[in-house]
């Protein structure tokens, strides 16, 4: 169960006991055997664009001096041929001390293929496609939205393949509580004994609906607002051709944020539910939390056990700040941005609704505690779940999106342009330690502020359009620099949390840079990062469920575990993106026991990925492995916006 699973540094340690996808699937698609040597071929299992610089990788157990490759079609005919180069891109681990590049860029004909290597070693890749941007990226957008549908809470669920049912209906009249005290907030979400106190006089609130944040059933304004920003920005990028499901899901998220922001009392609610209860290590706890039990979400509505009342039938709600008081600027900025993006999209079809959303954005943005921000910032209880440290980017994003909404609704954008530029300057001067992900939205803020400046012709701001483009470029170059040193051209850090989210972020940023400048210099980089995410990595795994031949089967996700397939061949949470590889130190001590009610996965306990762990990192496909195998809104949202942005820029600029 998720415990501090999204923190930047590991706050808990657990062991390396790995499980995985079906060994048969992996071995059937990527195993090899030759005299004295063995090898694997890694490809992007989702596919390549005809115009891509196409790379695959040969992992070998020793030096390969003589080998050739062929791309073969469905009938086994060679359609491209070449020699495997002899330059080792770098050792991966003791099992695979050699990694060789295979470039087949000249293959442009659309179709389905395999890559076959012969010579000193023999190996065959999984099937992959060469297909159009519409087919490749459009498919990823619609599948990503399916995972958001799996995450729906409340009465209005989408049954889907996992047969989702209405859940947590009592959230419609929830009680507001004081922020709890934790036994050890640096290492656990366990609440101190006896500590959960209602706020006297606070009315019941309707916080029903929305999305579960990750593999559990907690709901956070911090991550939901970010997810909604990504969905609305994706719908805006695709315009009238956006899938209906994408627009509907963005609207669903905005409806919940509207409940979390009470304009009349100027109150923003930050969280629904708690992680652990007040005594998992004591003999006499008085209540348990969401992370203490494993069940389908609809079970909570009929749970009459008094120990489960807070995690289940009567979940507590927490305020970001007391009514009418300044609100943590990260929350105020990003939630205001979600409302403003909704206003931009809805301005084409429903002006009255768009005007209301604009009013919400403006009212919340004005409440940001920018003069005296809380320390730490408000994200979640405990803060260790989402330890965000910067907020200028959130305020820049809020100001930029309000300015664009003002243009769409014929209001004056100038105050918000000036405000956004001020925060952009502060970010560039002080906060440039990260790239686009849940904790840093500056890349999208820079992009939209640059477009707003271009549309308005605004001058004499704290930053210029060029300043914004240059900082966006700097963030992409950070990834490109790391990719140049990695055997598989990975831009992300496989020894840290959220590598998949960051990597999708670079793909999105490459598209935004091209849209702003017309410069295609990062096209190859974006393709390489997509390749890595979908199988051209050491593990030969696609990190998005349902995409490619080999993907996670054993996510730490209660609905997927209890209502889905455990081998990828039945109902699955299509579109879910997991955290991805993580540092070996996070697995010291063991994965621990299965929780009561948890279905063992992998069923056979075998570990076909262990041989591919390297560079101090592991990928563990086991239901107990929150470190690598838990999906979340922000990770999947990153896949959606990366795909939508790339598709849009391919339509405009090719």
C-alpha positions as CSV (number, residue, x, y, z in Angstrom):
1,X,0.0,0.0,0.0
2,X,1.2,3.5,-0.8
3,X,3.2,5.0,2.0
4,X,5.3,8.1,1.2
5,X,5.5,6.6,-2.2
6,X,5.8,9.8,-4.1
7,X,8.5,11.6,-1.9
8,X,11.6,12.9,-3.7
9,X,13.8,10.9,-1.3
10,X,12.9,7.6,0.2
11,X,11.4,8.1,3.6
12,X,10.9,4.4,4.0
13,X,13.0,1.5,3.0
14,X,11.7,-1.8,1.8
15,X,13.4,-4.9,0.2
16,X,14.2,-6.2,-3.2
17,X,12.0,-9.2,-3.6
18,X,10.8,-8.9,-7.2
19,X,7.9,-10.1,-9.1
20,X,7.0,-9.4,-12.6
21,X,5.1,-9.9,-15.7
22,X,4.7,-13.3,-17.0
23,X,8.2,-14.8,-17.6
24,X,6.8,-16.6,-20.7
25,X,5.8,-13.3,-22.3
26,X,9.2,-11.8,-21.7
27,X,11.2,-14.8,-22.8
28,X,9.1,-15.4,-25.8
29,X,9.6,-11.9,-27.1
30,X,13.1,-11.0,-26.2
31,X,15.3,-13.9,-25.2
32,X,18.3,-15.1,-27.2
33,X,21.0,-17.7,-27.1
34,X,24.2,-18.1,-29.0
35,X,27.4,-20.0,-28.5
36,X,29.2,-18.5,-25.5
37,X,27.1,-15.3,-25.4
38,X,23.5,-14.4,-24.9
39,X,21.7,-11.2,-25.7
40,X,18.5,-9.2,-25.7
41,X,17.1,-6.7,-28.3
42,X,15.3,-3.7,-26.9
43,X,12.8,-1.7,-29.0
44,X,10.0,0.7,-28.6
45,X,7.2,-1.8,-28.4
46,X,4.5,0.8,-29.1
47,X,6.1,2.1,-32.3
48,X,8.1,4.6,-34.3
49,X,7.0,7.4,-36.5
50,X,8.1,7.2,-40.2
51,X,10.2,10.4,-39.7
52,X,11.8,9.3,-36.4
53,X,15.5,8.7,-35.9
54,X,15.0,5.0,-35.0
55,X,17.1,3.3,-32.4
56,X,17.1,-0.2,-30.9
57,X,19.6,-1.7,-28.5
58,X,21.5,-5.0,-28.3
59,X,22.3,-6.0,-24.8
60,X,25.0,-8.7,-24.8
61,X,26.8,-10.8,-22.1
62,X,30.1,-10.0,-23.7
63,X,31.9,-8.2,-26.6
64,X,30.1,-8.6,-30.0
65,X,32.5,-8.1,-32.8
66,X,30.5,-9.5,-35.7
67,X,26.7,-9.3,-35.9
68,X,24.1,-8.1,-38.4
69,X,20.5,-7.1,-38.0
70,X,17.4,-7.3,-40.1
71,X,14.0,-5.7,-39.7
72,X,11.6,-8.3,-40.8
73,X,7.9,-7.9,-41.7
74,X,4.9,-10.0,-40.7
75,X,5.8,-12.5,-43.4
76,X,9.4,-12.8,-42.3
77,X,10.9,-10.8,-45.2
78,X,13.8,-8.5,-44.5
79,X,12.9,-4.9,-45.2
80,X,16.0,-3.3,-43.8
81,X,19.5,-4.6,-43.1
82,X,22.7,-3.5,-41.5
83,X,25.7,-4.4,-39.3
84,X,25.6,-4.0,-35.6
85,X,28.3,-1.4,-34.6
86,X,31.2,-2.4,-32.4
87,X,31.2,0.6,-30.2
88,X,29.9,-0.3,-26.7
89,X,27.6,2.4,-25.4
90,X,28.4,1.3,-21.8
91,X,28.1,-1.6,-19.5
92,X,24.7,-2.0,-17.9
93,X,25.4,-4.7,-15.3
94,X,27.5,-7.8,-14.7
95,X,25.1,-9.9,-16.9
96,X,25.2,-7.3,-19.7
97,X,28.5,-5.5,-19.9
98,X,27.9,-4.4,-23.5
99,X,25.1,-2.4,-25.1
100,X,25.2,-1.6,-28.8
101,X,23.1,0.8,-30.8
102,X,21.1,-0.4,-33.8
103,X,19.9,2.5,-36.0
104,X,17.3,1.8,-38.7
105,X,16.1,5.3,-39.5
106,X,15.8,4.6,-43.2
107,X,12.8,2.3,-42.5
108,X,9.8,4.6,-43.2
109,X,7.1,2.3,-44.5
110,X,4.3,1.8,-42.1
111,X,3.7,-1.7,-40.8
112,X,4.5,-4.2,-38.1
113,X,7.9,-5.6,-37.7
114,X,10.5,-7.4,-35.6
115,X,14.2,-6.8,-35.4
116,X,16.4,-9.9,-35.7
117,X,20.1,-10.1,-34.8
118,X,22.5,-12.8,-36.0
119,X,26.2,-13.4,-35.8
120,X,28.2,-13.6,-32.6
121,X,24.8,-13.6,-30.8
122,X,21.3,-14.3,-31.9
123,X,18.2,-12.4,-30.6
124,X,14.8,-11.3,-31.8
125,X,12.8,-8.3,-30.6
126,X,9.2,-8.0,-29.7
127,X,6.9,-6.8,-32.4
128,X,6.8,-3.0,-33.0
129,X,5.0,-0.7,-35.4
130,X,6.0,2.1,-37.7
131,X,2.9,4.3,-37.8
132,X,1.6,7.8,-38.1
133,X,1.6,10.4,-35.3
134,X,-2.2,10.2,-35.4
135,X,-2.2,6.4,-34.7
136,X,0.7,6.4,-32.2
137,X,0.0,9.4,-30.1
138,X,-3.8,9.4,-30.5
139,X,-3.9,5.9,-29.1
140,X,-1.8,6.9,-26.0
141,X,-4.1,9.8,-25.3
142,X,-7.3,7.8,-25.3
143,X,-5.7,5.0,-23.2
144,X,-4.4,7.5,-20.7
145,X,-7.9,8.9,-20.2
146,X,-9.2,5.3,-19.6
147,X,-7.0,5.2,-16.5
148,X,-8.5,8.5,-15.2
149,X,-11.9,6.8,-15.6
150,X,-10.7,3.9,-13.5
151,X,-9.7,6.5,-10.8
152,X,-13.2,8.1,-10.6
153,X,-14.8,8.2,-7.2
154,X,-18.4,9.0,-6.2
155,X,-21.7,8.1,-8.0
156,X,-20.7,8.9,-11.6
157,X,-18.2,6.2,-12.4
158,X,-17.4,4.5,-15.7
159,X,-17.6,0.7,-15.2
160,X,-15.0,-0.1,-17.9
161,X,-13.1,-3.4,-18.0
162,X,-12.6,-3.4,-14.2
163,X,-16.3,-3.1,-13.5
164,X,-16.0,0.0,-11.4
165,X,-18.9,0.7,-9.0
166,X,-20.1,3.9,-7.2
167,X,-18.0,4.5,-4.1
168,X,-17.6,6.8,-1.1
169,X,-21.0,8.3,-1.4
170,X,-20.8,9.6,2.2
171,X,-18.3,12.1,0.9
172,X,-21.3,14.1,-0.1
173,X,-21.7,15.2,3.5
174,X,-18.3,14.9,5.0
175,X,-16.9,16.4,8.2
176,X,-14.1,18.9,8.4
177,X,-11.2,18.1,10.8
178,X,-8.2,19.8,12.1
179,X,-4.9,18.7,10.6
180,X,-3.7,15.6,12.4
181,X,-0.4,15.2,14.3
182,X,1.8,12.3,13.2
183,X,3.9,9.9,15.2
184,X,6.9,10.5,13.0
185,X,6.0,12.7,10.1
186,X,9.4,12.2,8.4
187,X,9.0,8.5,8.2
188,X,5.3,7.5,8.6
189,X,1.7,8.6,8.0
190,X,0.6,7.1,11.3
191,X,-1.5,9.5,13.3
192,X,-0.6,10.1,16.9
193,X,-2.8,8.1,19.3
194,X,-6.2,9.7,20.0
195,X,-5.6,12.6,17.6
196,X,-8.3,13.4,15.1
197,X,-10.4,16.4,16.0
198,X,-13.4,17.9,14.3
199,X,-13.4,21.6,13.7
200,X,-16.1,23.0,15.9
201,X,-18.9,24.7,14.0
202,X,-17.6,23.7,10.5
203,X,-20.5,22.7,8.3
204,X,-20.6,19.4,6.5
205,X,-19.2,19.7,3.0
206,X,-19.8,17.9,-0.3
207,X,-16.5,16.5,-1.6
208,X,-17.9,13.6,-3.5
209,X,-16.6,12.6,-6.9
210,X,-13.2,13.4,-8.1
211,X,-10.3,11.0,-8.7
212,X,-8.4,8.6,-6.5
213,X,-4.8,9.9,-6.4
214,X,-2.9,6.7,-6.9
215,X,-3.2,3.0,-6.0
216,X,-5.2,3.8,-2.9
217,X,-8.4,5.9,-2.4
218,X,-7.2,9.2,-1.0
219,X,-8.0,12.4,-2.9
220,X,-5.8,15.5,-2.9
221,X,-6.4,18.9,-4.4
222,X,-2.7,19.2,-5.1
223,X,-2.5,16.3,-7.5
224,X,-6.0,16.5,-8.8
225,X,-5.5,20.1,-9.9
226,X,-2.3,19.2,-11.6
227,X,-4.0,16.3,-13.4
228,X,-6.9,18.5,-14.5
229,X,-4.4,21.1,-15.8
230,X,-2.8,18.3,-17.9
231,X,-6.2,17.1,-19.3
232,X,-7.4,20.6,-20.1
233,X,-4.1,21.6,-21.7
234,X,-4.3,18.4,-23.8
235,X,-7.8,19.1,-24.9
236,X,-6.9,22.7,-25.8
237,X,-3.9,21.5,-27.8
238,X,-6.0,19.0,-29.8
239,X,-8.9,21.4,-30.3
240,X,-12.0,20.1,-32.0
241,X,-10.4,16.8,-32.7
242,X,-9.8,16.0,-29.0
243,X,-11.4,12.7,-28.0
244,X,-14.8,13.3,-26.4
245,X,-13.6,11.2,-23.5
246,X,-10.7,13.6,-22.8
247,X,-12.9,16.7,-22.7
248,X,-15.4,14.8,-20.5
249,X,-12.8,13.7,-18.1
250,X,-11.3,17.2,-17.8
251,X,-14.8,18.5,-17.0
252,X,-15.2,15.7,-14.4
253,X,-12.1,16.8,-12.6
254,X,-13.1,20.5,-12.7
255,X,-16.5,19.6,-11.1
256,X,-14.7,18.2,-8.1
257,X,-12.3,21.1,-7.8
258,X,-15.3,23.4,-7.8
259,X,-16.5,21.5,-4.7
260,X,-13.1,21.9,-3.0
261,X,-13.1,25.7,-3.6
262,X,-15.9,27.5,-1.7
263,X,-15.9,31.0,-3.1
264,X,-18.5,32.2,-0.7
265,X,-16.3,31.5,2.4
266,X,-13.0,31.6,0.5
267,X,-12.1,28.1,1.7
268,X,-10.0,25.6,-0.2
269,X,-10.2,22.0,1.0
270,X,-7.0,20.1,0.4
271,X,-7.6,16.4,1.2
272,X,-10.2,13.8,1.6
273,X,-9.3,10.7,3.8
274,X,-6.2,9.7,5.8
275,X,-3.4,7.3,5.1
276,X,-2.8,5.3,8.2
277,X,-4.8,5.3,11.5
278,X,-3.6,6.0,15.0
279,X,-2.1,2.7,16.1
280,X,-0.9,0.2,13.5
281,X,1.9,-0.6,15.9
282,X,-0.1,-0.5,19.2
283,X,-2.5,-3.0,20.7
284,X,-5.5,-0.7,20.9
285,X,-6.0,1.7,17.9
286,X,-9.2,3.6,17.8
287,X,-9.4,4.0,14.1
288,X,-7.6,2.8,11.0
289,X,-6.8,4.6,7.7
290,X,-7.0,4.0,4.0
291,X,-3.5,2.4,4.0
292,X,-4.4,-0.1,6.7
293,X,-6.9,-2.0,4.6
294,X,-7.1,-3.6,1.1
295,X,-10.5,-3.7,-0.6
296,X,-12.5,-2.4,-3.5
297,X,-13.7,1.1,-3.0
298,X,-17.4,0.4,-3.0
299,X,-16.9,-1.8,0.1
300,X,-16.4,1.3,2.2
301,X,-20.0,2.5,1.8
302,X,-21.3,-0.6,3.6
303,X,-18.5,-0.9,6.1
304,X,-20.0,-0.7,9.6
305,X,-16.8,-1.6,11.6
306,X,-16.2,1.4,13.8
307,X,-12.4,1.0,13.4
308,X,-12.8,1.6,9.7
309,X,-15.1,4.7,9.9
310,X,-12.5,7.3,8.9
311,X,-10.8,5.3,6.1
312,X,-14.1,4.1,4.7
313,X,-17.6,5.3,5.4
314,X,-16.9,8.6,7.1
315,X,-13.7,10.1,5.6
316,X,-12.3,13.3,7.1
317,X,-11.7,16.5,5.1
318,X,-8.9,19.0,5.7
319,X,-8.7,22.7,4.9
320,X,-5.7,24.2,3.1
321,X,-6.2,27.2,5.3
322,X,-8.9,28.6,7.6
323,X,-11.8,30.2,5.8
324,X,-10.9,33.6,4.4
325,X,-7.2,33.2,5.2
326,X,-4.3,33.3,2.7
327,X,-3.8,29.9,0.9
328,X,-0.5,28.1,0.2
329,X,0.5,29.7,-3.2
330,X,1.4,26.3,-4.8
331,X,-2.2,25.2,-4.3
332,X,-3.8,28.5,-5.1
333,X,-1.8,28.9,-8.3
334,X,-2.2,25.4,-9.8
335,X,-5.9,25.1,-8.8
336,X,-6.6,28.6,-10.3
337,X,-4.8,27.5,-13.4
338,X,-7.2,24.5,-13.7
339,X,-10.2,26.7,-13.5
340,X,-8.7,29.2,-16.0
341,X,-7.9,26.4,-18.5
342,X,-11.5,25.1,-18.1
343,X,-12.7,28.7,-18.9
344,X,-10.5,28.7,-22.1
345,X,-11.8,25.4,-23.4
346,X,-15.4,26.2,-22.4
347,X,-15.3,29.7,-24.0
348,X,-15.9,28.1,-27.4
349,X,-19.2,26.3,-26.4
350,X,-20.6,27.7,-23.1
351,X,-19.7,31.3,-22.4
352,X,-21.7,31.4,-19.1
353,X,-19.9,28.4,-17.7
354,X,-16.6,29.8,-18.9
355,X,-17.3,33.1,-17.1
356,X,-18.0,31.3,-13.9
357,X,-14.8,29.2,-14.1
358,X,-12.9,32.4,-14.8
359,X,-14.4,34.0,-11.7
360,X,-13.4,31.0,-9.7
361,X,-9.8,31.2,-11.0
362,X,-9.5,34.9,-10.2
363,X,-11.0,34.6,-6.7
364,X,-8.7,31.8,-5.7
365,X,-5.6,33.3,-7.3
366,X,-6.2,36.4,-5.2
367,X,-6.0,34.4,-2.0
368,X,-2.5,33.1,-2.5
369,X,-0.2,33.6,0.5
370,X,2.7,35.0,-1.6
371,X,3.9,37.4,1.1
372,X,4.2,34.8,3.8
373,X,3.9,31.3,2.3
374,X,3.6,28.5,4.8
375,X,6.7,26.4,5.5
376,X,6.3,23.7,4.5
377,X,3.9,24.4,1.7
378,X,0.5,22.7,1.9
379,X,0.2,19.6,-0.3
380,X,-1.0,16.7,1.7
381,X,-1.2,15.3,5.3
382,X,1.5,14.3,5.9
383,X,3.6,16.6,3.8
384,X,6.0,13.7,3.1
385,X,3.5,12.3,0.6
386,X,4.1,15.3,-1.7
387,X,7.1,17.3,-0.5
388,X,6.9,20.3,-2.9
389,X,9.4,23.0,-2.2
390,X,8.7,25.7,-4.9
391,X,5.7,27.8,-5.7
392,X,6.7,30.6,-8.1
393,X,6.0,28.2,-11.0
394,X,2.4,27.5,-9.8
395,X,1.7,31.2,-9.5
396,X,3.2,31.9,-12.9
397,X,1.0,29.1,-14.4
398,X,-2.1,30.5,-12.7
399,X,-1.4,34.0,-13.9
400,X,-0.6,32.9,-17.5
401,X,-3.8,30.8,-17.7
402,X,-6.0,33.5,-16.3
403,X,-4.5,35.9,-18.8
404,X,-5.3,33.6,-21.7
405,X,-8.8,33.0,-20.3
406,X,-9.3,36.8,-20.0
407,X,-8.4,37.1,-23.7
408,X,-11.0,34.4,-24.6
409,X,-13.7,36.1,-22.6
410,X,-12.8,39.7,-23.5
411,X,-11.4,40.8,-20.2
412,X,-8.2,42.7,-19.5
413,X,-5.3,40.2,-19.3
414,X,-2.6,42.8,-18.5
415,X,-2.7,42.5,-14.6
416,X,-2.3,38.7,-14.9
417,X,0.4,38.9,-17.5
418,X,2.4,41.2,-15.3
419,X,1.9,39.0,-12.3
420,X,2.9,35.9,-14.2
421,X,6.0,37.5,-15.5
422,X,7.0,38.5,-12.0
423,X,6.7,35.0,-10.8
424,X,8.5,33.7,-13.8
425,X,11.4,36.0,-13.1
426,X,11.5,34.7,-9.5
427,X,11.5,31.1,-10.7
428,X,14.3,31.6,-13.2
429,X,16.4,33.3,-10.5
430,X,15.8,30.9,-7.7
431,X,14.1,27.6,-8.5
432,X,15.7,26.0,-11.5
433,X,16.5,22.6,-10.0
434,X,13.8,20.4,-11.6
435,X,12.0,19.8,-14.9
436,X,8.3,19.4,-15.8
437,X,6.5,17.1,-13.4
438,X,4.1,17.3,-10.4
439,X,6.5,19.3,-8.4
440,X,7.5,21.8,-11.1
441,X,5.1,23.2,-13.7
442,X,7.4,26.0,-14.9
443,X,7.7,24.5,-18.4
444,X,4.0,24.7,-19.1
445,X,3.8,28.1,-17.4
446,X,6.7,29.5,-19.5
447,X,5.1,28.1,-22.7
448,X,1.6,29.6,-22.1
449,X,3.0,32.9,-20.8
450,X,5.2,33.2,-23.9
451,X,2.1,32.6,-26.1
452,X,0.1,35.1,-24.1
453,X,2.9,37.7,-24.6
454,X,2.9,37.0,-28.3
455,X,-0.9,37.3,-28.6
456,X,-1.1,40.5,-26.7
457,X,2.1,42.1,-27.8
458,X,2.7,43.0,-24.1
459,X,6.0,44.8,-23.4
460,X,7.9,46.0,-20.3
461,X,7.2,42.9,-18.3
462,X,9.6,41.3,-15.8
463,X,10.6,38.7,-18.4
464,X,10.6,38.6,-22.1
465,X,9.3,35.9,-24.4
466,X,13.0,35.1,-25.1
467,X,13.7,34.6,-21.4
468,X,10.9,32.1,-21.2
469,X,11.9,30.2,-24.3
470,X,15.5,30.1,-23.1
471,X,14.6,28.6,-19.7
472,X,12.4,26.0,-21.4
473,X,15.4,25.1,-23.6
474,X,17.6,24.9,-20.5
475,X,15.3,22.3,-19.0
476,X,15.3,20.2,-22.1
477,X,19.1,20.4,-22.4
478,X,19.4,19.1,-18.9
479,X,17.7,15.9,-20.0
480,X,19.6,15.7,-23.3
481,X,22.9,16.0,-21.4
482,X,22.0,13.1,-19.2
483,X,20.7,11.0,-22.2
484,X,24.1,11.4,-23.9
485,X,25.8,9.5,-21.1
486,X,23.2,6.7,-20.7
487,X,23.5,3.4,-22.6
488,X,19.8,3.6,-23.6
489,X,19.7,7.4,-24.0
490,X,17.5,7.8,-20.9
491,X,17.2,11.5,-19.9
492,X,15.7,10.6,-16.5
493,X,17.4,9.5,-13.3
494,X,16.6,5.8,-12.7
495,X,17.9,6.2,-9.2
496,X,15.1,8.6,-8.1
497,X,11.3,8.6,-7.8
498,X,9.1,9.7,-10.7
499,X,11.5,8.9,-13.6
500,X,8.6,8.0,-15.9
501,X,6.8,11.2,-15.1
502,X,9.9,13.3,-15.7
503,X,10.6,11.5,-19.0
504,X,7.1,12.1,-20.4
505,X,7.7,15.7,-19.3
506,X,10.7,16.1,-21.6
507,X,8.7,14.7,-24.5
508,X,6.0,17.4,-23.8
509,X,8.6,20.1,-23.4
510,X,10.2,19.2,-26.8
511,X,6.8,19.7,-28.4
512,X,6.3,23.0,-26.7
513,X,9.7,24.3,-27.6
514,X,9.0,23.4,-31.3
515,X,5.6,25.1,-31.1
516,X,7.2,28.3,-29.8
517,X,10.2,28.4,-32.1
518,X,9.5,26.2,-35.1
519,X,12.8,24.6,-34.3
520,X,12.8,20.8,-34.7
521,X,16.2,20.3,-33.0
522,X,14.7,18.2,-30.1
523,X,12.6,15.9,-32.3
524,X,15.2,13.1,-32.1
525,X,15.5,13.5,-28.3
526,X,11.8,13.3,-27.8
527,X,11.6,10.1,-29.9
528,X,14.5,8.6,-27.9
529,X,12.7,9.3,-24.6
530,X,9.5,7.8,-25.9
531,X,11.4,4.7,-27.0
532,X,12.9,4.3,-23.5
533,X,9.5,4.6,-21.8
534,X,7.9,1.9,-24.1
535,X,10.5,-0.8,-24.0
536,X,13.9,0.4,-25.4
537,X,15.3,0.2,-21.9
538,X,17.3,-2.3,-19.9
539,X,14.3,-4.1,-18.6
540,X,12.5,-4.4,-21.9
541,X,9.4,-3.1,-20.3
542,X,6.8,-0.6,-21.4
543,X,5.9,1.4,-18.3
544,X,2.3,2.2,-19.4
545,X,-0.1,-0.7,-18.8
546,X,-1.5,-2.2,-22.0
547,X,1.0,-0.7,-24.3
548,X,3.4,-3.1,-26.0
549,X,4.2,-6.7,-25.4
550,X,5.6,-6.4,-21.9
551,X,4.1,-4.1,-19.3
552,X,3.3,-4.2,-15.5
553,X,0.9,-6.9,-14.5
554,X,1.2,-6.5,-10.7
555,X,0.7,-2.8,-10.0
556,X,0.2,-1.6,-6.4
557,X,-3.4,-0.6,-7.2
558,X,-6.3,-2.0,-5.3
559,X,-8.9,-2.0,-8.1
560,X,-6.5,-3.5,-10.6
561,X,-5.3,-6.1,-8.1
562,X,-8.8,-7.2,-6.9
563,X,-10.9,-6.7,-10.1
564,X,-8.3,-7.3,-12.8
565,X,-6.0,-9.8,-14.4
566,X,-2.8,-10.8,-12.8
567,X,-1.1,-11.8,-16.0
568,X,-2.1,-9.0,-18.5
569,X,-4.4,-11.2,-20.5
570,X,-7.8,-10.2,-19.0
571,X,-9.2,-7.0,-17.6
572,X,-6.4,-4.5,-16.9
573,X,-6.1,-0.8,-15.9
574,X,-5.2,0.3,-19.5
575,X,-3.2,3.5,-19.7
576,X,-1.9,3.5,-16.1
577,X,1.7,4.8,-15.9
578,X,3.8,3.5,-13.0
579,X,6.7,5.2,-11.2
580,X,9.3,3.1,-13.1
581,X,12.8,2.0,-12.0
582,X,14.1,3.2,-8.7
583,X,17.2,3.2,-6.6
584,X,18.2,-0.2,-5.0
585,X,18.4,1.5,-1.6
586,X,14.6,1.7,-1.5
587,X,14.4,-2.1,-1.4
588,X,16.7,-2.8,1.5
589,X,15.0,-5.1,4.0
590,X,12.3,-6.8,2.0
591,X,9.0,-6.0,0.3
592,X,7.1,-7.2,3.3
593,X,4.1,-9.4,3.6
594,X,0.9,-9.3,1.6
595,X,-1.8,-7.3,3.2
596,X,-5.1,-9.1,4.2
597,X,-7.2,-9.3,1.0
598,X,-4.3,-8.7,-1.4
599,X,-4.0,-11.1,-4.3
600,X,-0.5,-12.4,-4.7
601,X,1.1,-11.0,-7.8
602,X,3.2,-12.3,-9.5
603,X,1.4,-15.6,-8.8
604,X,4.5,-17.8,-9.5
605,X,6.9,-15.5,-7.6
606,X,9.4,-15.6,-10.5
607,X,11.4,-12.6,-11.4
608,X,12.3,-12.2,-15.1
609,X,13.5,-8.6,-14.5
610,X,16.2,-9.2,-11.9
611,X,18.8,-10.0,-14.5
612,X,18.3,-6.6,-16.0
613,X,18.7,-4.5,-12.9
614,X,21.7,-2.3,-13.1
615,X,23.3,1.1,-12.5
616,X,22.1,0.8,-8.9
617,X,18.4,0.7,-10.0
618,X,15.7,-2.0,-10.1
619,X,12.3,-2.3,-11.7
620,X,10.1,-4.5,-9.5
621,X,6.6,-5.6,-10.8
622,X,5.1,-6.8,-7.6
623,X,1.9,-5.7,-5.9
624,X,3.9,-4.8,-2.8
625,X,6.4,-2.6,-4.7
626,X,5.1,1.0,-4.3
627,X,8.6,2.1,-5.1
628,X,8.4,1.2,-8.8
629,X,4.9,-0.2,-9.4
630,X,2.3,2.3,-8.2
631,X,0.5,4.3,-10.8
632,X,-0.9,7.8,-10.2
633,X,-2.8,10.7,-11.8
634,X,0.3,12.8,-12.4
635,X,2.3,10.1,-14.1
636,X,-0.5,9.1,-16.4
637,X,-1.4,12.7,-17.0
638,X,2.2,13.4,-18.1
639,X,1.7,10.6,-20.7
640,X,-1.5,12.3,-21.9
641,X,-0.1,15.8,-22.3
642,X,3.2,14.5,-23.8
643,X,1.2,12.6,-26.5
644,X,-1.3,15.3,-27.1
645,X,1.4,18.0,-27.4
646,X,3.5,15.9,-29.8
647,X,0.4,15.1,-31.9
648,X,-0.6,18.7,-32.1
649,X,2.8,19.9,-33.1
650,X,3.1,17.2,-35.7
651,X,-0.2,18.4,-37.2
652,X,1.0,22.0,-37.3
653,X,4.7,21.7,-38.2
654,X,5.3,18.1,-39.2
